[in-house]
């Protein structure tokens, strides 16, 4: 089993929750560069090519707990954030008397 420090695990969990690096740094009380270094080291230890892949591998091996959003597949879990829903724009067209 891969050994990660408690702070690396906390950092990965923050990212898994959809936090940005700046938000994770604020929540953990550290600098953004510290978060970047922690994630780089965690990626190295997990043999992951990307941060989302590191989160996925850590969750798959039981190192961190991740709550999946309903309706998402394992492939979607590779994303650092849940898919954003865009508001639907509805255009109201005023029709004349003859329906045009």
N, C-alpha and C positions, 0 to 999 in steps of 0.2 A: 504494500500500500504506500502511496506517495505521502511524504511528510511535508505538510505545510504548517507555517507558524499560525498561531491563533489570529494575529493581525491580518495575515494573508487571507485566511478564511473569512474574516469579517469584511475585508475589502471585496472579495468575490461575492459575498452575500449581498452587499450593497449594490454591486453592479447587477446581480441577478434580479434584484427588486426593481431594476429599471432606473437606478440613479445614475446621473452623469458623474464623471470624475470629480468635477467641482463639488457636486452635492455630496458624494461619498467622502471627500476630504473634509467638508464642513461637518458632516455627521460624525466622523471619526476624530475630529479635532486635530487633523494633520494637514500638511500642504498638498497641493495637487501633484507636485513632483514626487512626493512620498508615495501617493496612491499609484502613480505611473510606475515607479520602481517596484512597488509591492506586486502589482499585477504582472509586470515583466518577469519577476522572479517566480511567481506562481505559474505563469505560462511555461516557463523553462522547466520547472519541476514536474509539471503535468504533461510535458511534451505536446503542448497545444500551439497551434500556429496563430490563433487569434484569441482575443479576450472572450468573445461569446463561446468559442470552442472550449476554453479553459473553464468557464462557468458550467457548460454542459458536462464536461468530463468530471468535474468535481461533484456535481449533482449525481451523475450516473454512478460514481463510486461511493456515494453516501457521505462525502466529506461536508457537503452543505445541503440544506433543505431548500427546495425550490417549489413554490406553488405554481402549477401550470394554470394558465387561463383557460377557461372552458372553450373548447373548439379548436385548440391549437395542437398541431402535431409536433413530433420530436424535431422535425426540420425547422418549424417556426420557433422552437425553443433556442435555436442557435442565434436568434436575434437578441441584442442586448436590451431591447425594450419591446413591450407589446406593440403590435401594429396600431398605428394611430387611425382613428376613424375621422374622416373628414365630413364636415356637415354637408348635407345634400342641399344644393342650391336649386330652388324651384323658381322658375320664371313664370310670373303671372302675365298672361297675354290678354289684353282687353279686346274682346271681339265686338265687331259691329253688329248691327241688327240682322244681317244676312249670314252671320257665322264666320266671317272672314277675319 
